[in-house]
Amino acid sequence: MAAPSAIPRRGLFIGGGWREPSLGRRLPVVNPATEATIGDIPAATAEDVELAVSAARDAFGRDGGRHWSRAPGAVRAKYLKAIAAKIKDKKSYLALLETLDSGKPLDEAAGDMEDVAACFEYYADLAEALDGKQRAPISLPMENFESYVLKEPIGVVGLITPWNYPLLMATWKVAPALAAGCTAVLKPSELASLTCLELGGICAEIGLPPGVLNIITGLGTEAGAPLASHPHVDKIAFTGSTETGKRIMITASQMVKPVSLELGGKSPLIVFDDVDIDKAVEWAMFGCFANAGQVCSATSRLLLHEKIAKRFLDRLVAWAKSIKISDPLEEGCRLGSVVSEGQYQKIMKFISTARCEGATILYGGARPQHLKRGFFIEPTIITNVSTSMQIWREEVFGPVICVKEFRTEREAGELANDTHYGLAGAVISNDLERCERISKAIQSGIVWINCSQPCFVQAPWGGNKRSGFGRELGQWGLDNYLSVKQVTKYCSDEPYGWYRPPSKL
C-alpha cells in the first residue's frame, strides 16, 4: 500500500471540535521505518487540559445528564456502534496511519483495527445490558427494609495511553468509559497519536455529543501530568511504564482519586521437555517478537527444560533467521521498526549491557544489514543469563528474549516468579495437570497454557505486583468506570421504635 502524500493536520479535539493548542506549538511526527518527518501533532499544555476537562465536565452534567451520563445505555450503545462501523469503513486508512506512525507491520496494524471495532461493539452490547442490571436487589435479614444497588458512571475520567498499540490501547479505555456513561479526556503518547486524533474525527462524523470525548496530544510532562493532577478529573486510567505509574499514584493520592494502572512486565514462558519443539518455538517467537517485542506482556524470559534446551535453541535461531524484516508496508513483513530513535538506543543499550555482564548474544543484537535507515533491530536471543543481570530483571520492550534452563517443575516456578512484575506468564507442556499447577503457581494476572499472547475483549486483562492493578476488558473493564451505590428504604408503616416518643401533654 502506498503512503499518503500528506498526513492529515489535526488540532486538539475539544468539545466536539478542533482547536489549535494554546501556545501554538506542534511536535514532529517521524516515520520510524524511514526516519523521515511526515507531519506534526499539536502540543497541548495545562491550559488546553483545562479546556478539555471543562468540556468533559459540562457534557457529563448537561441537562442533568439526560443526554449522556444518565441516558439509557441503549442511547450510548448507538454511538459506540456507529464508531465501530466507521472504524471498519476506514480500516485500511487507519492501519496505514498506524504503520507510518509506529513502525509496526501493516498486517499487524490492520488486525489492530479489527480489534478496535470489535471492542467498541462489545462495549455497546454491555451498555445496552447495563440498564437491566440496575436496582439489583440485596437480600437483607430484616423484613422492614429493602435494598438494591445502582451502578453509576464515575464522572470525568482521564485516559493516558501508550504508543505500542496506539488506537487499540486507547479503545480499551474509551469504549468502556463511554459505555458506563463517563465523559473522558484521552491523552495518547506523543510518539504515536495519529490514529487517536482520527478517532476524534470519527466522533465528529457520527455526531457524538460535544465534550463526551476530548483528545489532547503532547508531552507527558506538559499535558499528561496536568490531566492526572486536575481536581475535576474523577479517575485516571493509565497504561505505560511503572515509573510513570508511580508518579500518577502519588499525584492521585493527594486527592484520594481512584486510579487503574496497567504497567510493565517481564513475563516468563516455561517450556517442558514433552513438547512439539517447532510448535513451542513459534509461540516463543510470537510471545516476544510480535510488534517488535513492544508488548507489556511479552514473554521475554524463556525458561527451557535442560533436556531440550540445545535442540530448542537451534530451532529458535533457525526460525528467527526466517523472519522477514523490512519496511512495514512491504507484503509479508513480520518485524518492522521500533517506535523511535530513543527506543532503539534504549534496546541496544540493554543488549550491550547483557554482553558486558557476561551473557551470550546467540543471535541478532544488531541492525539488519540490508536496512540502512529506520529504527530496526534484529530479533535477539540471549543465553548464559544469570538472575542478577539487567536483561533478566528489567523490561526491554523490544525484540529481545533471554533464556535460562531448569531441571524441575519447582525450579521453573521459582524462576518464573523471580521478578518484581506480575502481568503475564505462560507454560507449554503436554501434561495438562502440570500446566494447571504452573498456572496457579505463577504470580501474575494472566496465564497462558500452550500459547502466548492471545487476547480477547471478553477476558480480563491486568497484572499484579509492579505491573499495576485493576482489570481492563470484559465486564471488568466496564466496572472500572462505574461507581456502586447502595439504596436502602424502610418499608414498614410502623415507627422504627428505637427511641421512646416524648410524653404527650
N, C-alpha and C positions, 0 to 999 in steps of 0.2 A: 504494500500500500504506500502510495506517495505521501510525503509530508505536505501539509497545507502551506501555502505561500506565506501566510501570516497567522500568528497566534492571536485569538481574539483579545482585545484590550478591554478588560473589565475594571470597574471600580469596586468599592466595597458594597455589599448588598445589605442595606439597612432600611427597615420599614417598608419593604416591598419594592424598593427602587435602588438605583445605582448612584453612588456619590464618590467623588474623589476623596482621598484621605485628607485629614485636616491640614497637615503640613505639606501636602502636595508631593510627598516623596514616594518613589517606587523602587522595587527591588528587581534585579535582573533575573530572568528565567534562563537557565543554561541546560541545554540538552546534554545529559551526561555521557551519551554514546558518541557524541561528536565534539563536545566542549564548545559548541557554538551558542552564542546568546540568541534566543529565539523570541524574546518578548520580555514583558515585565508584569509585575503584580503590585497592587497598592500596599504601602507600608503604613499600617494603622498605628495609632498611638492611644494614650489613655483618653484623649478627647473623643476619638472615634468609638472606643469601647463604651464610653458614657452614652453616646447617641444610640448605640446598638442595644444596650441594656434597657435604656428608656423605652425604645420601640418595643422590645420584648415585654416589658412590664405593662405597657399600655395595651398590647394585644392580649395579654393574659387576663386583664380585668375589664376589658372593653364591654360595655353594656352588661355588667355583672357576670361576664364570662360566657354569655349566651352564644357568642359567635365561635368560641373555641374551647376554653378550659372547662366549661360546664355544658357544652353542647353534647348531644348524643354521640356515642362512639361511632355510629354509622356515618355521621357528618364528617368526622376526621378521617374515617376509612376511605371516604370518597376521594379525598385529596391525596392520600397515600397511594391509592390505586392509580390515580392519574399520574403521579410522579413515576411510578413503576412503568406505566405504559410509555411515557416519554423516554425513560432510560432505555427501554427496549428499542424504540424508534431510532435513538441516537447512539446505539451500542457501538457501531463501528467508529464513529467520530470520537466518542468519549474514550474508547480504547486507544485510539491513535494519540489523543492528547495525553493520556496517562503514560503511554510508552515514551513519548517525546519528553515528558516532564521527569519521569523516574528511571528510565533506562531498562524497564522490565520487558521481556519478550512480548510481542503483540498478542500472541495466543494467550499468554497468561493474563494480559490486560483485558482481553475480550471475555475470558472466563470470569474475571472480577466483576465486569459489568453485568453479566448474567446473575451473579450472586447479589449484586446491588439491587436489581429489580426484584429478585425473589425475596430479599429481606423486607423491602417496602410492602410487598404483597402479604407476607406473613404477618407483619405487624398491623396491616389493615384489618386482617381477619381477627386478630386479638383485640383491636379497638372495638370492632363490632360486638365481640363477645363480652366485652367489659361491662356493658350495661346490665346484662343478665346475671352478672356475678355480684352486683351491688346488693346491699342490705342482706348479706349472708347472715343467717341467724346464729346466735351463740346460745348454747344450752346452759341454763342457769339453775342453781339449786333452790331458788325462791320463786314461787308461782306468781307473786305480785310484781315481778319485774320482767321486762322483755328487753333483749339487747341484740343489736346487729352491728355489722361492720360496713363502713363506707371506704372505698378506695378513691382517693382524690389526687390530682396532679400536684407534685411538689411545688411547682411555681416556675420561675425563670431559671433555666439551667445553662451553665457554661460548659461547652463541649470542646475539649482540646485534644487534637488528634495527630497521629504521626504521618510520616512520609512513605512508609513501605507499602501500604495499600491505601493510597490517599482517599479515594472516594468510598471504598468499601469500609474502612475503619470509621470514617465519618458516618456512614449509613448505619453501622451497628449502634450508634448513639442517637442519631437524628430520628430514625424511624420509630424506635420505642418511645423516645421522649415525646414526639408529636402524637403518637398513638395514645399515650397516657393523658394528653391534654396540656402538657407543659408547652411553654414557648422557649426559644433557645437562641443562644449566640454561639455559633460554630467558629472556632479558630483552628484551621488546619496548619500543618507545618509550612514554614516559608520555603522549604526545599521542594515541595510538590503541592501546589494549591490550585492548579488549573481546573481540574475536574470538579473540585468543590465550588469554585466560582461558577462553573457551568450549572451546577445544581441550583444556584440562585436564579439563573436564567430560566431554568425549568419551572421553579416555583412561581416566577412571574408569569410564565406562559399559562400555567394551569389555574391561575387566579388564587393561589394560597393567600389567605387574609394577611394584610400587611403587618409585619412585625412578628409573625409567628416563628419564622426562621430568619435569622440575620447571620451574615457571613462576613467575617473580617479576616484579613490576611496581614502578615507582617512578622516581625521578630518576636520571639518568646518574651524577651525582656521588656519590649515596648507595647505589646498587645496581649500576650498570654498572661503575664503577671498582673496587669491591671484587671483583667477579667477574673482571675482567680481570687483576687482580693476585694472585688466590688461588693459593697454591703447589700446591694439589691439583687444579687445573684443567689438563689436559694440552694443550689447544689453545683458542685464541679464534678464532671466525669472526665477522666484523663487516661490516655494511653500513650506511653512513652518510656523514657528512661527512669530507672529507680531514683537517681539523684534528683531529677526534676519532680518526681512524685513526692519525695520527702519535703521539698520546698512547698509544694502545694498543700500538703498535710499541715505543715506549720502555719501557713497563711490561713487556711480554713479553720484551724483550731481556735484562732483568735476570735472568731465569730460563731463558734460551735456549728460550723456549716458542714453538712454531710458531703462526703466525697466517695467516689468509687475509682479504684486505681487498677489498671492493667499494665504491669511494668515489665522489667526484663526477665530473662530466663537463661538457663544453662542446662537444657534438658537432656536426660540420658536416653540412649537406645540400647537395650540389653539383648544380645543375640546368643542363644544357646546352641549347643552342638548337634541338635537334631533337626536342623532346618534345611530347606532347599536353599543353597547358598545364593544362587543368582536372584531368586525372589527376594531374599533378605537384603542383598546388595542394592537392588533397585529401591527398596524402601529406605535404606540408609542414605542413598543419594537424594531421593526426593525429600527426605527429612531435613537435609542440610544444604542442598544446592538449589532447590527451587527458589525463585525470587532472589537469586544470588545470595542465598543464606540470610537475607534481611527479613527474618521472621522471628518474632519474640519467642515462639515455641519451638524453634529449630532444635532438633535432636542432635546437637553438636558434640556431645560426648558419647562416643561409640564404645560400648563395652562388649568385648568378644570373648567367648569361651576359648580357653587356651588350645583345645583340641582342633579348632577350626580356624584359628586366627590367621595362620600363614596363608591358607587357601582363600580365606575370605578377603584378605588384603590384596592378594594377587588379582582376584576378580574385581575388587573395588577399583583398583588402579586401571584395569582394562576398561571397565565401564566408564570411568571418569575421562579417559582419553577419547572416548567416542562422543562425548557431549559436544554439540555444535555451539561454539562461542562466536557470536557475530553481532553485527548491528541488529538490534532487537526488531527492526522492521523486516529483516530477511526471513523468508519462509523457513520453518524448521529450526529457528533459533531456540535453544534451550537454556542458554545462560547469557544474559545481557550484561550491561554495566551496573556497577553500584551507583548510588544516587548522586554522589557529589565528589569533588576532589578531596574535601575534608574526610569523608567516609573512606575513600580509597587510601589515603595516607594513614588513617587510624588502623585499618585492617592490615596494611603492610607492616606497620609497627608491631602489631601482635605477632605476625609471622617471624619478623626479625628477632623479637624478644624470645620467642619459643626456641629458635635456633641457638641464640646466645645462652639460654638456660640449659641446653643440652638435649633438647628434643630433636627428632629427625624429620625433615620435610620429605616424606616418602614420595609425594607427587605434588606438582603445582608450586604455588607460592610466589608466582611472578606474573607479570603482564604477558598475555598471549603474544607470541612473536609476530603474528600476522595482523595485529591491531595496533597501529602506531598512535592513534588518538582515542580518546574516550577513557573512562574510568573502569577498565576491565581487569579482572583478576581471575586467574585460572582456578578451577576447583582444587582445593588444597587439602591434602591428607597428612596429618602429623602423628608420628608414632614416638615410642620411647618417652612417654609423658609421665611425669610424676604428679602426685596430687597437690604439691606445693607450687607448681608452675602457674604463671598467669594464664596461660592458654587453657588450663583446666578450670580455673576458678572464675574467670571474668567473661562476660558476654562479648563476643567478637562482632556479631551482626554482619557477617559476610560469609562467603562460600568456603568455610574452613571447618574441618572436622578433626577432632583429636581422639586418639584411640588408646584404650587400655585393655589388658587381658584380665580374666578372672578364672578361678578354678571352681568355686562352689556358688550355689544359689545365694547363700548368706553373704558371701563376699560381694556378689553382684549387687545385692540390695544396699549394702553399706556404701559401695562406690556410687551408686545411683543417688543416694541421699547426701553425699558429701558435697553440699552446695548450699549457699545462702538462699538460692532461688527455689521456687516450687510451682512453676507454671504447668509443665507437662512432663511426661515420661512415656516410654514405650518398651514393650517386650515382644520378642519374636521367638516362638517355640512351638513345636507340635504337641507338646504336653500342655493341654488347656488347663488342667488343675494347677500346674506350676504357674501358668500365666495369671490365673486368678489370685494366687498367693502373692505374686510380684505386684499385681495391680493394687492390692491392699497395702503392700509394704512401701511402695513409692510415695513419698510425701509431696504430692502435687495436686493441683486442681483438675488435671486432665491426665488420663492414662489411655494409651492406645495398645491394643493387642494385635499382633501380626500385621501392623501397618504403622505409618507415621504421618501425621498432619491432616487427616481428614477433618473437615469442619462442616457442621450442619447448623443451619439457623435455628433448628428446633432444640438443640442441645446446649447446656450451659457452658460458658467459656470464662475462665478466670483462674487465678492462682492463689497460692499460699506463700508464707514467709515473705521474702523481699520481692516476690513477684506481684504483690498487691493483694487486694481484697475486693469483694463484690463480684457479681457474675453478669456477663452480658449474654445476649441471645436467649432464645426460648422465652418461656413465661418469666424466667428470672430477669431477663433484660427489661421487660415491661415493669416488673416490680421495682427496679432501680429508680424509677421516676414516679412512683406512687407513694402517697402517704396514707397510713391506715388510721381511720378514725372510728373509735367506739361510740355508739349511740345507745343509751340505755334509758328506758322510760318506766315510770311507776304506773301500774295498770289497775290498782285497786281503787274502789270508791271509798274505802275506809281510810282514816288518818293513819299515818305511819306509826304513831304511838310511842316514839322514843322519849319525848318529853311529856310531862303531865301538864294538861292545859291549866291556865290560871283559873282560880275560883271565880265563878260567875257572881256578880253582885246582885 
